[in-house]
């Protein structure tokens, strides 16, 4: 668990090391640590490169679902017509080019774990 202090703090989780020095980052990690103990959905937003995926992995590792899978869906890399089949899966022959055996959806794959949606979101 994260403990706030006047010095920099580091957390080891999996292969990641998270170091927090600023009071704001320490406060954020403390809040995420508390929220990760619930089954609430969490939205982490921010500009590219600020570490949203690292924070998401931290939440997953400190959550009640940490023994389940951590599944990432990069929405920006998938054509909008295919997102539904990625999320919910499909039966064999559902559309041309579909796998002959069908495919399990990412929601089912992530059951008991964490499903992380990532995208380059442009807001005008």
N, C-alpha and C positions, 0 to 999 in steps of 0.2 A: 504494500500500500504506500502511496505517496505521502510523505510528511513535509509540510512546509517549514522552512527555516530561513534564517538570514543568509546562510551560505547557499552556494549552488547545490542542487540536488540532482542525482542521477538515478535512473530506473533501468533495470535490466528486464526485458521481457522478450523471450524467444531470442532471435538473432539481433534484435534492435536494442539500442541504448538511447534513452531519452534524457537529455540534460536540461534542467530548468534553472535559470538564474533570475529572471525578472519576476517581480511579485505577481504580475498579471498571468504569466505562464504557470506559476505555482498555483495560483487560484484556479485557473482553468483545469489543471490536472487534478486538483482536489475535487472540483465539481464533477469531472468525468469519472473519477474513482467512485464517487457516491452514486451517480446515475447508472454506472455500469452494473451495479448490484440490483437493478430493477429490470423489468422486461419492457421498458419504454423504448420507443424508436428514437433515434438521435440523429439530428441534422448537423453536420459540421460543414461550414462553408467558409470560403476565403479565397484569396487570389492564388494563382498557380505557384507552386513551389514553397508554400508555407508549412507543409507537413501534415496535410489533412489525412493522408493514408497512414502515416505513422501514428497519429492520434487515434485513428480508427482501429489499428492493430492493438494499440494500448487498451482501448475500451474492450475489444474482444478478449484479450488475454486476462483482463481483470474482471470479466463479466461472469455471470452464471452460465454462459454458453461457451466457455473457453475450451471445452473438450470437443465441441462440434467444429465443423469446417468453417474456414474463412474464405468466402467466395467473392471474387471481384468481377463486376460487369462494367466494362468500359463502354458506356453508351455512345460516346463519340466515334468509336471504331465500328459500330454496327449500323447498318442501314435501317432507317426508321420502320421499314416494312418487316424486318426480321426480329425486332426487339420482343414482340409478343411471343414468338416461337422460342427465343432464348430464355425468356422468363418462365413460360408455362410448358415448354416442350411441345412435342408433336408426335402423332402416330405415323407409322410407315405410309408413304404415298400421300401425305397431306398436301404436298405441293411439289412442283417439279424441282429436282435437285435435292430433295429431302433424302436423308439416310433411309435405306431400305428397312432398317430395324427400328426407326423412330429415334427419338432423343428425349431424355429426361430434362425438364426445365431447371433453371438455376434456383428457383424458389424451392423446389423439392430437394435439389442437391444441397442447399444451404440449411435445410431443416435441422433445427437443434443447434445451429451455429449463427454465423453472421453473413449477411449479404450486403456487400459494399458497392454502391453505384458511384462511378466516377464519370466525369464528363467535363469538357471544356464549355462552360456556360458563359455566354456573352449576353449581358443585359445592357440594353440601350436606354 
